[in-house]
Amino acid sequence: MSEIYIRLFEKKWNEGDLFAVNFMLDCAEEILNPASYVRFTEQYKKLSAEGFSTEEKNALSNIKHYETQIKALEIFLEKEKC
């Protein structure tokens, strides 16, 4: 499972699928066992050293920003139900 996860992450990274990359980064710690997570983070660091372009980094940052806003809105809506 972990090897498949890491290969899929590499594939999505190479395709420039920033939404999938971000999602997989968020889920990795919960999905992978500790040893696999260490291998995953090492691969992430290696790919990061190769880097995204500035445009890709901005897109990834925007995705994280929107996810934060959505979570805040969900929390607000939950509180309003009470």
N, C-alpha and C positions, 0 to 999 in steps of 0.2 A: 504494500500500500504506500509506504513512505517514498519508495523509489519512483513510483508512478506519480505521486504528488510533486516531487522535485522535478521530474521530467516535464510534467504539465506546466509547472511554473516557468521553467526555462523556455518552453514553447510559447507560452503567452507573453513572456518578456520579449522574445525575439519577434513576435508578431506585433509588438507595440500595443497589445491589448491592456491598456492601463487600468481599466475597471477591474478586469480579472486579476491582474497583478496585485492591485491594492486589496481586493477581497481575499486573495490567497495569503497575503502578508498578515491581514487581520486574523485569519482563521488558523494559521500554521501552528501556533503554540497549543491550541485546543485540540487540533486534529492529530498531530504527530506525537509519537512517543519522544521522550527526552533526547535519546541519541539521534533520532531522525531530525529532531528540531535543530540540534547543533549542526548537523550536515546541511540542513536547509539554510540556516543563517550564514554558514560559510559560503554556500553557493550564492546567496543573495549579495553578500559582500563582494564576491568576485564579480558578479554581474554589475553591481553598482560601481565598481572601480572602472569598468568599461563605460558605464554611464548611459543615461538617457540624454537626449538633446535638451536644450533649455526649454523648448516648446513642450516636450514630453514631461519634463519636471513640473512645468506650470500646470499642465493638464492634470497630473497626479495630485498636485497640491489642491487644485480646484475640486477634484473628486472628494478628497478628505474634508475640505471645507463644507461641501454640500452634505456629506454624510453627517457631520457634526450638527449642522443646522436641522437636518431631518430628525436626528435623535432628540435634540432640544425641543422640537415641535411635538414629537411623540410624548415626551415627558410632560410638557405643558398640557396637552390634550387629555392625558391620563388624569392629571390633577384636577382639571376642569370637570371631569365626570363625577368626581366625589361630591 
